[in-house]
Amino acid sequence: MKIRIMAGEMARLHNINKQTLIYYDKIGLFRPESTDEETGYRYYALEQTQILEVILILKQFGMPLKEIREFLDKAKTEDRISLLQQQLKMMEEKINQLQKNKTRISATITSLQKRMEVLPLEMSIKQLEKRYILTEAVAAPYDDYQLEISVRHLLGEENTDEENSYFFLYGFPTGLNDNIITYERVSLPLPETWADKHQNSEIIPKGWYACYNHQGPYPSIGDSWRKLLNHIERSEYVVAGEPLEKWYLDAMAVRESDDYLVELQIAVKKQ
């Protein structure tokens, strides 16, 4: 006697919802062997359990239902191998992207944890080691939009090290004595081993730097720069290099712009 399996039982055997079988029937992917015209009950042949298993496996692989139907329609093994090879390639690309995302999230968490150690409103003169950076010019008129474009380009995948994918960024401000500060270039820290790979790499030299941690919205940063320059004037040091900003706490770390944290740095030497 031929064994027939009702839709509910077929669903339980494969740990799926009965509505899934109804949907597969509706789109012509997996139809029951017969349907009772009076009751509407769907009956599947025992042999169909293997076909459903193939469908569910391919679905787990991430293959769209349209391509699963195409796979089932292929009679030749060679054709099925070709489809599976295509799916394997797409899976490998997804795995690589997921691994990159995982690394970036881990690096971002580490980066944010380090930023929390920075004390706001701290002013000091300290010696900093040599730093390698990758620089991107900001196009005229040097407004916030052009600055954002440069930052996005700088953070492109071709510039990032997977182990350090969420970096501190450096901004090089101009017009410190003006009401509006602009940026003609921005930079991304690079591992020393990466410096030779990039044509636009530069070095921030080792030396003494006057530093001040600005806390608050970016538009008010000019006041903090003036405080730092006044501090230098009252000290035994004079300015000996261009200013730069190390952007710490931003929208990734905090909700309110009042909590943004930027370290102002400018090279100095003794008078």
C-alpha positions in Angstrom: 0.0 0.0 0.0 1.4 3.4 -1.0 2.2 5.6 1.9 0.7 9.1 1.9 1.7 11.9 4.3 -0.6 14.7 5.2 0.6 18.3 5.1 0.6 18.7 8.9 2.7 15.5 9.4 5.1 16.5 6.6 5.6 19.8 8.3 6.3 18.2 11.7 8.8 15.8 10.1 10.8 18.7 8.8 10.2 21.0 11.7 8.6 23.7 9.6 5.3 25.5 9.7 2.4 24.0 7.7 1.9 27.4 6.1 5.3 27.1 4.6 4.1 24.0 2.6 1.0 25.8 1.5 3.2 28.7 0.3 5.5 26.3 -1.6 2.5 24.8 -3.2 1.1 28.2 -4.2 4.4 29.3 -5.9 4.8 25.9 -7.6 8.0 25.0 -5.8 6.9 21.9 -3.9 3.4 20.6 -4.6 1.6 17.7 -2.9 1.2 14.5 -4.9 -2.6 14.9 -4.5 -5.2 17.1 -3.0 -8.6 15.9 -1.8 -11.2 18.0 -3.7 -13.8 17.7 -0.9 -11.7 18.4 2.2 -8.8 20.3 0.6 -6.3 18.1 2.4 -2.9 17.9 0.8 -1.2 14.5 0.6 2.5 13.9 -0.1 4.3 10.8 -1.3 7.0 9.4 1.0 9.5 9.9 -1.7 8.8 13.7 -1.6 10.4 14.0 1.8 13.8 13.9 0.2 12.9 16.7 -2.2 11.6 18.8 0.7 14.8 18.1 2.5 16.8 19.4 -0.4 14.7 22.5 -0.6 15.3 23.2 3.1 19.0 22.6 2.9 19.4 25.0 -0.1 17.3 27.5 1.8 19.7 27.2 4.7 22.5 27.9 2.3 20.9 31.2 1.5 19.7 30.3 -1.9 16.5 32.3 -3.0 13.4 30.2 -3.7 13.5 31.2 -7.3 17.0 29.7 -7.7 15.9 26.6 -5.7 13.2 25.9 -8.2 15.7 26.4 -11.0 18.0 23.9 -9.2 15.2 21.3 -8.9 14.4 21.7 -12.6 17.9 20.8 -13.6 18.1 17.2 -14.6 21.8 17.0 -15.1 24.2 16.7 -12.2 26.6 19.0 -14.0 24.0 21.8 -14.0 23.3 21.3 -10.3 27.0 21.4 -9.5 27.3 24.7 -11.4 24.4 26.3 -9.4 25.9 25.0 -6.1 29.3 26.5 -7.1 27.7 29.8 -7.7 26.0 29.6 -4.3 29.3 28.7 -2.6 31.0 31.7 -4.1 28.3 34.0 -2.8 28.5 32.4 0.6 32.2 32.9 0.8 31.8 36.6 -0.1 29.1 36.9 2.6 31.4 35.2 5.2 34.3 37.5 4.3 32.0 40.5 4.7 30.7 39.2 8.0 34.2 38.6 9.2 35.1 42.2 8.3 32.1 43.5 10.1 32.9 41.4 13.2 36.5 42.8 13.2 35.2 46.4 12.8 32.8 46.1 15.6 35.5 44.6 17.9 37.9 47.4 16.9 35.2 50.0 17.4 34.5 48.8 20.9 38.2 48.9 21.8 38.5 52.3 20.3 35.5 53.7 22.3 36.8 52.1 25.5 40.2 53.9 25.0 38.4 57.2 24.4 36.6 56.9 27.7 40.0 57.1 29.4 40.6 60.6 28.1 40.0 63.4 30.6 37.9 66.3 29.4 39.2 69.9 29.8 42.8 68.6 30.5 45.5 71.0 29.4 49.2 70.0 29.2 52.4 70.1 27.3 53.6 66.5 26.6 55.9 64.6 24.3 54.2 62.6 21.6 55.8 59.8 19.5 56.1 59.9 15.7 52.8 59.1 14.1 52.0 57.8 10.6 48.9 59.1 8.9 47.1 58.9 5.6 45.9 62.3 4.4 42.9 63.4 2.3 42.5 66.9 1.1 39.2 68.8 1.7 37.9 70.5 -1.4 37.0 74.2 -1.5 35.0 75.9 -0.1 36.1 73.7 2.9 32.7 73.6 4.4 31.2 70.8 6.5 29.8 69.0 3.4 33.2 68.8 1.7 34.8 67.7 5.0 32.3 64.9 5.3 33.1 63.8 1.7 36.8 63.6 2.6 36.2 61.7 5.7 33.9 59.1 3.9 36.6 58.6 1.2 39.3 58.3 3.9 37.4 55.6 5.6 36.9 53.6 2.4 37.8 49.9 2.6 40.9 50.3 0.5 42.4 52.5 3.2 41.6 50.4 6.3 43.5 47.8 8.2 41.0 45.1 9.3 42.6 45.0 12.7 42.2 48.7 13.2 39.2 49.5 11.2 37.7 52.2 13.4 40.3 54.8 13.9 40.7 58.1 15.6 40.7 60.8 12.9 42.9 63.9 12.7 41.6 67.2 11.4 44.0 70.0 10.4 42.2 73.3 11.2 43.0 76.7 9.8 41.8 80.1 10.9 42.2 79.6 14.6 42.0 83.3 15.2 38.8 83.6 13.1 35.2 83.1 14.0 34.9 80.1 11.7 37.5 77.3 11.7 37.8 75.3 8.4 39.7 72.1 7.6 41.9 71.8 4.5 42.7 68.1 5.1 41.9 65.2 7.4 44.0 62.2 8.2 43.7 58.6 9.3 46.3 57.0 11.6 48.2 54.2 9.9 50.3 51.3 11.3 53.9 51.9 10.3 53.9 48.8 8.2 51.1 50.3 6.1 52.7 53.7 5.5 54.6 52.6 2.4 51.5 51.3 0.8 49.9 54.7 0.5 51.1 57.5 -1.7 49.4 60.1 0.5 51.0 58.9 3.8 52.7 61.5 6.0 54.5 61.6 9.3 53.5 63.7 12.3 57.0 64.1 13.9 57.9 63.2 17.4 58.1 66.2 19.7 56.6 68.4 22.4 52.9 69.3 21.9 50.6 71.7 23.8 47.4 69.8 24.2 43.9 70.6 25.4 40.8 68.4 25.5 37.8 70.2 24.1 34.4 69.0 25.3 31.3 70.2 23.5 29.9 70.8 20.0 32.3 71.3 17.2 31.2 74.9 16.5 32.5 76.0 19.9 36.0 74.6 19.3 37.4 78.0 18.4 37.1 79.1 22.0 39.1 76.1 23.1 41.9 76.8 20.6 42.1 80.4 21.9 42.5 79.0 25.5 45.3 76.7 24.4 47.1 79.5 22.4 46.8 81.8 25.4 48.2 79.1 27.6 51.2 78.7 25.3 51.8 82.5 25.4 52.0 82.4 29.2 54.4 79.5 29.2 58.1 79.1 28.3 57.1 77.6 25.0 56.3 79.0 21.5 54.3 77.5 18.7 56.6 75.4 16.4 54.2 73.6 14.1 50.7 73.4 12.6 47.6 72.7 14.7 45.8 69.4 14.6 42.8 67.9 16.3 42.3 64.3 17.4 38.6 63.5 17.3 37.6 61.3 20.2 34.0 61.0 21.4 31.6 61.6 18.6 28.1 60.4 17.5 29.3 56.8 17.5 30.1 57.1 21.3 27.7 59.6 22.7 24.2 60.9 22.0 24.6 64.6 22.8 27.0 66.9 21.0 27.8 68.5 24.4 29.7 65.3 25.2 31.9 65.3 22.1 35.6 65.2 22.9 38.4 66.5 20.7 42.1 66.7 21.7 43.7 69.9 20.4 47.4 69.5 19.7 50.0 71.9 18.4 53.8 71.4 18.3 55.8 73.7 20.6 59.4 74.4 21.5 61.1 76.2 24.4 61.8 79.9 23.8 
